[in-house]
Amino acid sequence: MTDTVQPATEASAAAKTTLDVNDIQRILPHRFPFLLIDRVVDLTRRERIVAIKNITINEPFFAGHFPGLPVMPGVLIVEAMAQAGGVLLFTEVEDRESKLVLFTGIERAKFRRPVVPGDQLRIEVVVKVWRGNAGRMEGRAYVGDALAAEALVTCRLVDRVRAEKRPAPGALET
């Protein structure tokens, strides 16, 4: 059977060059309303990923950003870049269910055009550096051929248990 017909397993999801939303959910911990990529259309391991986000008026953030003039928040476009990069990096991590990829920095973010309902966002992320548990990725988001946003994102791979046990800021430790 081909990749497009057989059910995706952990191993087959890591080997594929295209992923549907079910494959993505097997890789990323994000869920509605914060899963911001719908499909991966190209993946070159350790190097590059191209993902798609279909923008609809049903996105929860449009209720307040902005009433009567819906515009996707730039920070969510950068988050979509980070999620695409997370899919790319997580395909190299065998025990990914026990890990999280966390943002550690965003540099040179630029927003070139508004992203609105009806747009299809094509997110292209290239790995610049990946050293075991930390990385730097360059992301660009396009609507058609028009550049909508770009940013350099840094991240770190951490143990999920360590992240979950950390007390909330201002919380009393017991």
Backbone as ProteinMPNN parsed JSONL, in Angstrom:
{"seq_chain_A": "MTDTVQPATEASAAAKTTLDVNDIQRILPHRFPFLLIDRVVDLTRRERIVAIKNITINEPFFAGHFPGLPVMPGVLIVEAMAQAGGVLLFTEVEDRESKLVLFTGIERAKFRRPVVPGDQLRIEVVVKVWRGNAGRMEGRAYVGDALAAEALVTCRLVDRVRAEKRPAPGALET", "coords_chain_A": {"N_chain_A": [[0.828, -1.18, 0.0], [0.369, 2.342, -0.52], [1.75, 5.411, 0.91], [-0.346, 7.243, 0.983], [-2.63, 5.771, 1.334], [-2.477, 3.792, 3.384], [-3.089, 3.481, 6.945], [-1.779, 5.933, 9.133], [0.993, 5.401, 11.169], [3.102, 5.829, 14.066], [5.734, 5.482, 13.057], [5.322, 5.575, 10.245], [4.291, 8.148, 9.914], [6.489, 9.709, 10.491], [8.109, 9.161, 8.317], [6.831, 10.051, 6.041], [6.274, 12.463, 3.387], [4.183, 14.117, 3.072], [1.474, 15.172, 5.129], [-1.641, 14.637, 6.716], [-4.247, 16.197, 8.726], [-4.749, 14.374, 10.778], [-2.36, 12.928, 10.951], [-0.697, 15.04, 11.731], [-1.756, 15.612, 14.267], [-0.929, 13.338, 15.577], [1.678, 13.894, 15.926], [2.053, 16.537, 16.995], [1.175, 18.135, 20.146], [-0.83, 20.038, 20.137], [-4.231, 21.191, 19.923], [-7.618, 21.948, 18.766], [-8.688, 25.053, 19.997], [-6.185, 25.76, 19.079], [-4.516, 24.477, 17.274], [-2.786, 25.21, 14.501], [-2.098, 24.49, 11.933], [-3.171, 22.802, 9.024], [-2.427, 20.919, 7.159], [0.417, 19.207, 5.829], [2.351, 19.745, 3.079], [4.803, 19.296, 2.009], [7.788, 17.834, 3.098], [11.032, 17.734, 4.066], [13.196, 15.866, 5.709], [14.859, 17.078, 8.6], [15.429, 19.476, 7.361], [13.434, 21.157, 5.906], [10.023, 22.31, 5.737], [6.73, 22.522, 4.423], [3.68, 23.838, 5.097], [0.07, 24.072, 5.335], [-2.467, 26.369, 6.196], [-5.797, 26.818, 6.306], [-7.734, 29.624, 6.255], [-10.59, 30.543, 7.886], [-13.725, 32.224, 8.465], [-14.728, 31.162, 10.741], [-12.745, 30.91, 12.645], [-11.882, 31.203, 16.045], [-10.561, 33.521, 17.001], [-11.307, 35.611, 15.355], [-13.635, 36.736, 16.331], [-12.992, 38.785, 18.067], [-10.94, 40.136, 16.827], [-10.724, 41.671, 14.126], [-13.855, 43.007, 15.135], [-16.044, 43.238, 12.453], [-13.922, 43.718, 10.73], [-12.17, 41.341, 10.106], [-8.985, 40.135, 10.898], [-6.227, 37.999, 10.873], [-4.362, 37.536, 13.787], [-0.977, 38.611, 13.966], [0.805, 37.332, 15.716], [-0.279, 34.778, 15.848], [0.188, 33.861, 13.303], [2.956, 33.642, 13.399], [3.037, 31.686, 15.386], [1.902, 29.567, 13.928], [3.993, 29.12, 12.14], [5.896, 28.215, 13.983], [4.619, 25.868, 14.875], [4.62, 24.363, 12.506], [7.386, 24.087, 12.207], [7.788, 22.637, 14.553], [6.52, 20.199, 13.916], [8.279, 19.328, 11.923], [10.699, 19.075, 13.417], [9.917, 17.312, 15.465], [9.533, 14.953, 14.043], [11.949, 13.764, 14.141], [12.28, 12.874, 16.687], [12.111, 10.213, 18.788], [10.731, 9.597, 21.211], [8.569, 11.432, 21.394], [6.089, 11.859, 22.653], [6.703, 12.298, 25.273], [7.87, 14.746, 25.304], [8.14, 18.336, 24.785], [8.151, 21.042, 22.472], [9.301, 24.167, 22.976], [8.902, 27.675, 22.467], [11.689, 29.836, 22.432], [12.526, 32.192, 21.479], [11.77, 34.937, 19.286], [12.689, 36.532, 16.439], [13.254, 39.329, 14.298], [10.63, 39.539, 13.236], [8.273, 40.253, 10.785], [5.448, 41.727, 9.331], [3.741, 41.629, 6.442], [1.391, 41.779, 4.936], [-2.168, 41.788, 5.52], [-3.826, 38.863, 6.801], [-6.724, 37.243, 6.022], [-10.162, 36.004, 6.396], [-10.869, 33.347, 4.14], [-8.415, 33.297, 2.946], [-5.609, 31.232, 2.087], [-3.025, 30.146, 3.929], [0.288, 29.567, 3.277], [2.877, 28.042, 4.76], [6.252, 28.176, 5.094], [9.062, 26.684, 6.372], [12.419, 26.674, 7.269], [15.106, 24.883, 8.578], [17.684, 26.33, 10.307], [19.577, 25.887, 12.304], [20.016, 23.009, 14.259], [20.585, 21.51, 17.187], [20.523, 18.862, 18.821], [18.789, 19.491, 21.331], [17.941, 22.066, 20.897], [17.016, 24.697, 18.661], [17.032, 26.759, 15.648], [14.943, 28.366, 13.403], [13.904, 29.527, 10.204], [11.077, 31.179, 9.182], [8.501, 31.673, 6.768], [5.462, 33.038, 5.671], [2.972, 32.776, 3.274], [0.386, 34.153, 1.204], [-1.01, 33.009, -1.527], [1.251, 34.128, -3.917], [2.186, 36.2, -2.45], [4.132, 37.502, 0.132], [3.243, 37.249, 3.435], [4.11, 37.22, 6.094], [7.098, 36.979, 8.083], [9.682, 35.452, 10.045], [12.288, 34.746, 12.4], [12.683, 32.01, 14.371], [13.401, 30.65, 17.536], [13.827, 27.662, 19.451], [13.358, 25.164, 22.038], [13.734, 21.805, 23.0], [12.094, 20.123, 25.508], [11.633, 18.043, 28.436], [8.408, 16.812, 28.907], [7.342, 16.208, 31.433], [8.952, 17.693, 33.186], [8.238, 20.281, 32.392], [5.506, 20.271, 33.055], [5.546, 20.016, 35.838], [6.575, 22.384, 36.746], [5.969, 25.183, 38.79], [3.258, 27.538, 38.5], [3.75, 30.995, 37.62], [4.009, 33.029, 40.467], [2.622, 31.231, 42.015], [2.208, 29.362, 45.029], [4.597, 27.143, 46.262], [4.299, 23.754, 47.292]], "CA_chain_A": [[0.0, 0.0, 0.0], [1.128, 3.58, -0.563], [1.607, 6.297, 2.071], [-1.603, 7.978, 0.985], [-3.757, 4.885, 1.612], [-2.368, 3.074, 4.647], [-3.242, 4.307, 8.14], [-0.499, 6.445, 9.621], [1.481, 4.976, 12.473], [4.187, 6.712, 14.498], [6.858, 5.35, 12.138], [5.002, 6.03, 8.895], [4.126, 9.604, 9.935], [7.818, 10.305, 10.464], [8.746, 8.906, 7.029], [6.058, 10.646, 4.953], [6.603, 13.83, 2.985], [2.935, 14.867, 3.217], [0.753, 14.745, 6.325], [-2.96, 15.236, 6.905], [-4.429, 16.71, 10.084], [-4.643, 13.26, 11.732], [-0.923, 12.695, 11.129], [-0.173, 16.181, 12.49], [-2.16, 15.449, 15.664], [-0.119, 12.273, 16.166], [3.015, 14.448, 16.153], [1.97, 17.717, 17.872], [0.169, 18.064, 21.215], [-1.817, 21.105, 19.963], [-5.588, 20.821, 19.518], [-8.517, 23.076, 18.59], [-8.613, 26.023, 18.899], [-4.818, 26.256, 18.932], [-3.779, 23.801, 16.213], [-2.818, 26.232, 13.459], [-1.755, 23.963, 10.603], [-4.161, 21.817, 8.588], [-1.862, 19.91, 6.267], [1.81, 19.369, 5.407], [2.397, 19.387, 1.66], [6.167, 18.896, 1.665], [8.644, 17.705, 4.268], [12.367, 17.177, 3.855], [13.677, 15.647, 7.075], [15.946, 17.88, 9.167], [15.747, 20.637, 6.535], [12.413, 22.085, 5.433], [8.635, 21.861, 5.743], [5.731, 23.44, 3.876], [2.385, 23.495, 5.684], [-1.071, 24.879, 4.908], [-3.527, 26.726, 7.14], [-6.94, 27.43, 5.641], [-8.268, 30.645, 7.149], [-12.041, 30.692, 7.718], [-14.361, 33.167, 9.388], [-15.048, 30.409, 11.958], [-11.636, 30.928, 13.604], [-12.374, 31.883, 17.244], [-9.939, 34.821, 17.235], [-11.939, 36.668, 14.561], [-14.72, 37.366, 17.095], [-12.512, 40.01, 18.689], [-9.774, 40.692, 16.108], [-11.422, 42.798, 14.721], [-15.256, 42.954, 14.718], [-16.312, 43.966, 11.218], [-12.72, 43.736, 9.891], [-11.392, 40.219, 10.635], [-7.581, 40.007, 10.502], [-5.531, 37.01, 11.703], [-3.282, 38.156, 14.562], [0.377, 38.261, 13.526], [1.413, 36.384, 16.639], [-0.761, 33.442, 15.503], [0.907, 33.458, 12.087], [4.26, 33.174, 13.877], [2.773, 30.402, 16.056], [1.729, 28.561, 12.87], [5.357, 28.805, 11.692], [6.523, 27.407, 15.035], [4.006, 24.544, 14.854], [5.153, 23.646, 11.341], [8.747, 23.708, 12.594], [7.668, 21.576, 15.553], [6.259, 18.939, 13.199], [9.536, 18.94, 11.275], [11.671, 18.622, 14.412], [9.388, 16.146, 16.187], [9.67, 13.724, 13.253], [13.265, 13.209, 14.464], [12.292, 12.533, 18.113], [11.41, 8.935, 18.963], [9.847, 9.603, 22.383], [7.979, 12.775, 21.365], [4.961, 12.005, 23.576], [7.224, 12.739, 26.568], [8.6, 15.995, 25.067], [7.489, 19.525, 24.252], [9.013, 22.035, 21.842], [8.882, 25.471, 23.485], [9.502, 28.898, 21.939], [12.634, 30.557, 23.285], [12.746, 33.517, 20.922], [11.26, 35.347, 17.984], [13.495, 37.661, 15.973], [13.026, 39.899, 12.961], [9.267, 39.288, 12.75], [7.73, 41.311, 9.946], [4.126, 41.394, 8.815], [3.744, 42.327, 5.154], [0.018, 41.975, 4.453], [-3.13, 41.137, 6.41], [-4.359, 37.544, 6.475], [-8.156, 37.398, 6.283], [-10.959, 34.82, 6.043], [-10.834, 32.989, 2.727], [-7.023, 33.111, 2.536], [-4.903, 29.99, 2.419], [-1.683, 30.491, 4.353], [1.322, 28.556, 3.0], [3.928, 28.29, 5.736], [7.509, 27.522, 4.725], [10.024, 26.786, 7.473], [13.722, 26.078, 6.979], [15.953, 24.747, 9.764], [19.0, 26.96, 10.194], [20.444, 25.178, 13.25], [19.365, 22.089, 15.2], [21.625, 20.827, 17.962], [19.993, 17.976, 19.852], [17.584, 19.928, 22.04], [17.667, 23.48, 20.626], [17.084, 24.979, 17.234], [16.686, 28.055, 15.066], [14.27, 28.135, 12.13], [13.432, 30.698, 9.48], [9.739, 30.928, 8.675], [7.827, 32.634, 5.892], [4.069, 32.681, 5.42], [2.514, 33.381, 2.033], [-0.965, 34.001, 0.68], [-0.663, 32.988, -2.946], [2.673, 34.439, -4.063], [2.495, 37.383, -1.64], [4.667, 37.263, 1.466], [2.383, 37.83, 4.466], [4.866, 37.388, 7.337], [8.356, 36.239, 8.185], [10.293, 35.552, 11.369], [13.29, 33.779, 12.817], [12.145, 31.448, 15.611], [14.255, 29.701, 18.236], [13.045, 26.765, 20.301], [14.082, 24.171, 22.842], [13.033, 20.565, 23.307], [12.153, 19.867, 26.954], [10.828, 16.931, 28.923], [7.05, 17.244, 29.24], [7.164, 16.078, 32.882], [9.603, 18.853, 33.798], [7.419, 21.464, 32.084], [4.237, 20.174, 33.774], [5.765, 20.139, 37.283], [7.004, 23.735, 37.074], [4.838, 25.944, 39.352], [2.831, 28.729, 37.779], [4.323, 32.21, 38.21], [3.239, 33.558, 41.594], [1.968, 30.166, 42.77], [2.932, 28.903, 46.197], [5.051, 25.776, 46.153], [3.948, 22.962, 48.461]], "C_chain_A": [[0.876, 1.248, 0.0], [0.891, 4.389, 0.699], [0.247, 6.955, 2.129], [-2.794, 7.108, 1.346], [-3.661, 4.244, 2.989], [-2.54, 4.005, 5.842], [-1.873, 4.725, 8.657], [-0.203, 5.888, 11.003], [2.559, 5.965, 12.876], [5.333, 6.674, 13.491], [6.526, 5.891, 10.755], [4.803, 7.535, 8.845], [5.481, 10.289, 9.845], [8.47, 10.166, 9.092], [8.045, 9.599, 5.865], [6.554, 12.05, 4.609], [5.363, 14.71, 2.943], [2.195, 14.297, 4.421], [-0.615, 15.392, 6.336], [-3.1, 15.638, 8.373], [-4.344, 15.589, 11.127], [-3.181, 12.913, 12.003], [-0.318, 13.8, 12.0], [-0.523, 16.031, 13.965], [-1.446, 14.285, 16.336], [1.272, 12.786, 16.525], [2.982, 15.594, 17.161], [0.953, 17.511, 18.987], [-0.953, 19.085, 21.042], [-3.15, 20.562, 19.462], [-6.402, 22.093, 19.318], [-8.721, 23.759, 19.936], [-7.2, 26.49, 18.596], [-3.968, 25.469, 17.942], [-3.902, 24.678, 14.971], [-2.233, 25.782, 12.127], [-2.721, 22.826, 10.279], [-3.55, 20.656, 7.813], [-0.39, 20.225, 6.038], [1.879, 18.877, 3.971], [3.792, 18.992, 1.194], [6.995, 18.878, 2.931], [9.941, 17.055, 3.834], [13.001, 17.081, 5.229], [14.911, 16.483, 7.388], [16.225, 19.163, 8.404], [14.606, 21.634, 6.366], [11.028, 21.456, 5.519], [7.774, 22.951, 5.11], [4.376, 22.952, 4.378], [1.329, 24.484, 5.204], [-1.988, 25.136, 6.101], [-4.612, 27.42, 6.333], [-7.611, 28.374, 6.629], [-9.76, 30.801, 6.866], [-12.574, 31.688, 8.728], [-14.718, 32.483, 10.71], [-13.91, 30.365, 12.969], [-12.072, 31.728, 14.827], [-11.779, 33.279, 17.456], [-10.586, 35.946, 16.437], [-13.086, 37.362, 15.301], [-14.275, 38.687, 17.71], [-11.386, 40.696, 17.949], [-10.073, 40.796, 14.628], [-12.874, 42.712, 14.274], [-15.493, 43.84, 13.487], [-15.125, 44.046, 10.27], [-11.791, 42.613, 10.358], [-9.992, 40.123, 10.018], [-6.931, 38.984, 11.431], [-4.411, 37.705, 12.465], [-1.905, 37.671, 14.102], [1.042, 37.245, 14.421], [0.954, 34.951, 16.341], [-0.157, 32.949, 14.197], [2.289, 32.939, 12.47], [4.103, 31.843, 14.61], [2.582, 29.287, 15.04], [3.089, 28.155, 12.304], [6.037, 27.879, 12.699], [5.937, 26.0, 15.063], [4.492, 23.73, 13.66], [6.584, 23.191, 11.634], [8.752, 22.603, 13.63], [7.381, 20.23, 14.923], [7.555, 18.435, 12.583], [10.528, 18.38, 12.292], [11.206, 17.383, 15.153], [9.477, 14.866, 15.369], [11.005, 13.041, 13.53], [13.351, 12.719, 15.91], [11.461, 11.272, 18.324], [10.398, 8.974, 20.101], [9.122, 10.949, 22.504], [6.786, 12.945, 22.287], [5.418, 12.432, 24.963], [7.972, 14.067, 26.462], [7.666, 17.116, 24.633], [8.539, 20.361, 23.542], [8.47, 23.39, 22.279], [9.618, 26.587, 22.746], [10.55, 29.404, 22.916], [12.931, 31.94, 22.722], [12.098, 33.708, 19.563], [12.056, 36.579, 17.593], [13.039, 38.084, 14.58], [11.65, 39.569, 12.381], [8.787, 40.506, 11.971], [6.416, 40.831, 9.359], [3.886, 42.267, 7.593], [2.352, 42.619, 4.604], [-0.932, 41.297, 5.415], [-3.55, 39.766, 5.872], [-5.807, 37.547, 6.945], [-8.913, 36.12, 5.931], [-11.002, 34.611, 4.528], [-9.423, 32.789, 2.209], [-6.561, 31.699, 2.86], [-3.463, 30.39, 2.701], [-0.763, 29.315, 4.053], [2.535, 28.918, 3.843], [5.15, 27.487, 5.341], [8.519, 27.769, 5.834], [11.275, 26.017, 7.082], [14.522, 26.037, 8.274], [17.3, 25.386, 9.464], [20.005, 26.23, 11.07], [19.569, 24.243, 14.071], [20.452, 21.292, 15.876], [20.987, 20.052, 19.091], [18.714, 18.435, 20.5], [17.266, 21.408, 21.825], [17.819, 23.751, 19.138], [16.708, 26.396, 16.886], [16.122, 27.763, 13.685], [13.842, 29.462, 11.52], [12.083, 30.36, 8.863], [9.246, 32.049, 7.792], [6.417, 32.119, 5.657], [3.588, 33.478, 4.211], [1.011, 33.198, 1.871], [-0.798, 34.121, -0.824], [0.838, 33.192, -3.063], [3.119, 35.601, -3.188], [2.983, 36.977, -0.252], [3.791, 37.988, 2.482], [3.167, 38.108, 5.741], [6.144, 36.573, 7.264], [8.918, 36.433, 9.582], [11.371, 34.485, 11.517], [12.86, 33.315, 14.206], [13.191, 30.517, 16.225], [13.399, 28.896, 19.203], [13.956, 25.823, 21.063], [13.17, 22.98, 23.082], [13.214, 20.286, 24.793], [11.325, 18.633, 27.286], [9.468, 17.458, 29.343], [6.819, 17.192, 30.754], [7.767, 17.283, 33.59], [8.768, 20.11, 33.593], [6.114, 21.446, 32.877], [4.406, 20.385, 35.273], [6.185, 21.538, 37.703], [5.821, 24.521, 37.624], [4.518, 27.156, 38.487], [3.46, 29.956, 38.422], [3.417, 32.741, 39.321], [2.562, 32.498, 42.436], [2.839, 29.768, 43.968], [3.338, 27.458, 45.985], [4.684, 25.028, 47.432], [5.042, 21.972, 48.787]], "O_chain_A": [[2.011, 1.206, 0.475], [-0.032, 4.112, 1.466], [-0.269, 7.204, 3.219], [-3.869, 7.634, 1.637], [-4.665, 4.159, 3.696], [-2.182, 5.181, 5.771], [-0.921, 3.945, 8.616], [-1.055, 5.906, 11.891], [2.897, 6.856, 12.097], [5.851, 7.723, 13.109], [7.342, 6.587, 10.149], [5.115, 8.153, 7.828], [5.613, 11.329, 9.2], [9.314, 10.99, 8.738], [8.633, 9.718, 4.79], [7.169, 12.729, 5.431], [5.476, 15.926, 2.794], [2.272, 13.102, 4.703], [-0.746, 16.569, 6.003], [-2.179, 15.442, 9.166], [-3.908, 15.835, 12.251], [-2.804, 12.638, 13.142], [0.478, 13.524, 12.898], [0.316, 16.291, 14.827], [-1.367, 14.251, 17.564], [1.968, 12.176, 17.337], [3.794, 15.623, 18.086], [-0.028, 16.792, 18.802], [-1.954, 18.998, 21.753], [-3.199, 19.608, 18.686], [-5.947, 23.186, 19.655], [-8.912, 23.068, 20.937], [-7.019, 27.507, 17.927], [-2.786, 25.777, 17.788], [-5.001, 24.867, 14.449], [-1.907, 26.615, 11.281], [-3.046, 22.002, 11.134], [-4.086, 19.549, 7.811], [0.004, 21.391, 6.052], [1.515, 17.738, 3.676], [3.953, 18.423, 0.115], [6.917, 19.797, 3.746], [9.94, 15.948, 3.294], [13.31, 18.1, 5.847], [15.849, 16.591, 6.598], [17.162, 19.884, 8.748], [14.774, 22.821, 6.645], [10.87, 20.242, 5.393], [8.053, 24.142, 5.245], [3.974, 21.816, 4.125], [1.643, 25.577, 4.734], [-2.251, 24.243, 6.905], [-4.381, 28.478, 5.747], [-8.01, 27.959, 7.717], [-10.154, 31.148, 5.753], [-11.927, 31.958, 9.74], [-14.983, 33.164, 11.7], [-14.092, 29.826, 14.061], [-12.587, 32.834, 14.671], [-12.44, 34.138, 18.039], [-10.437, 37.116, 16.793], [-13.468, 38.472, 14.929], [-15.079, 39.606, 17.86], [-10.912, 41.741, 18.393], [-9.605, 39.911, 13.912], [-13.119, 42.368, 13.118], [-15.181, 45.03, 13.491], [-15.301, 44.409, 9.108], [-10.741, 42.885, 10.94], [-9.832, 40.041, 8.8], [-7.067, 39.087, 12.65], [-3.59, 38.395, 11.859], [-1.696, 36.479, 13.878], [1.772, 36.379, 13.938], [1.714, 34.007, 16.558], [-0.006, 31.742, 14.003], [2.746, 31.925, 11.942], [4.951, 30.962, 14.47], [3.05, 28.17, 15.261], [3.315, 26.979, 12.019], [6.67, 26.891, 12.325], [6.673, 25.033, 15.255], [4.748, 22.533, 13.79], [6.95, 22.052, 11.345], [9.616, 21.727, 13.602], [7.939, 19.219, 15.347], [7.892, 17.257, 12.705], [11.129, 17.331, 12.06], [12.009, 16.495, 15.441], [9.494, 13.78, 15.949], [11.182, 11.87, 13.194], [14.39, 12.201, 16.319], [10.256, 11.262, 18.07], [9.303, 8.429, 19.961], [9.068, 11.534, 23.586], [6.482, 14.072, 22.678], [4.598, 12.888, 25.76], [8.635, 14.479, 27.413], [6.549, 16.873, 24.175], [9.696, 20.39, 23.962], [7.321, 23.728, 21.991], [10.803, 26.464, 22.437], [10.311, 29.399, 24.124], [13.524, 32.773, 23.407], [11.908, 32.76, 18.801], [12.092, 37.561, 18.335], [12.512, 37.286, 13.805], [11.518, 39.345, 11.177], [8.883, 41.64, 12.439], [6.288, 39.68, 8.943], [3.833, 43.493, 7.695], [2.159, 43.6, 3.885], [-0.553, 40.325, 6.068], [-3.618, 39.545, 4.663], [-6.091, 37.818, 8.112], [-8.376, 35.249, 5.247], [-11.148, 35.554, 3.751], [-9.232, 32.183, 1.154], [-7.061, 31.059, 3.785], [-2.768, 30.908, 1.827], [-1.002, 28.199, 4.515], [3.142, 29.973, 3.659], [5.096, 26.259, 5.261], [8.799, 28.912, 6.193], [11.21, 24.874, 6.628], [14.609, 27.037, 8.987], [17.971, 25.03, 8.495], [21.137, 25.978, 10.657], [18.497, 24.638, 14.529], [21.155, 20.504, 15.242], [20.92, 20.547, 20.216], [17.656, 17.851, 20.263], [16.398, 21.949, 22.509], [18.628, 23.129, 18.45], [16.149, 27.135, 17.697], [16.715, 27.027, 12.896], [13.468, 30.396, 12.228], [11.953, 29.388, 8.119], [9.533, 33.223, 8.031], [6.202, 30.922, 5.468], [3.772, 34.692, 4.137], [0.438, 32.215, 2.339], [-0.484, 35.193, -1.34], [1.614, 32.513, -2.391], [4.298, 35.954, -3.181], [2.327, 36.205, 0.448], [3.615, 39.203, 2.398], [2.927, 39.116, 6.406], [6.258, 35.617, 6.497], [8.666, 37.45, 10.227], [11.353, 33.458, 10.838], [12.692, 34.13, 15.113], [13.793, 29.7, 15.528], [12.384, 29.377, 19.708], [15.147, 25.7, 20.778], [11.976, 23.138, 23.337], [14.339, 20.218, 25.286], [10.44, 18.233, 26.529], [9.387, 18.452, 30.063], [6.15, 18.072, 31.295], [7.151, 17.834, 34.502], [8.609, 20.911, 34.514], [5.658, 22.497, 33.327], [3.489, 20.888, 35.922], [6.158, 21.857, 38.892], [4.76, 24.535, 36.999], [5.394, 27.722, 37.833], [3.685, 29.971, 39.632], [2.208, 32.882, 39.134], [1.98, 32.819, 43.472], [4.066, 29.838, 43.902], [2.519, 26.635, 45.575], [4.748, 25.59, 48.525], [4.921, 21.213, 49.749]]}, "name": "protein", "num_of_chains": 1, "seq": "MTDTVQPATEASAAAKTTLDVNDIQRILPHRFPFLLIDRVVDLTRRERIVAIKNITINEPFFAGHFPGLPVMPGVLIVEAMAQAGGVLLFTEVEDRESKLVLFTGIERAKFRRPVVPGDQLRIEVVVKVWRGNAGRMEGRAYVGDALAAEALVTCRLVDRVRAEKRPAPGALET"}
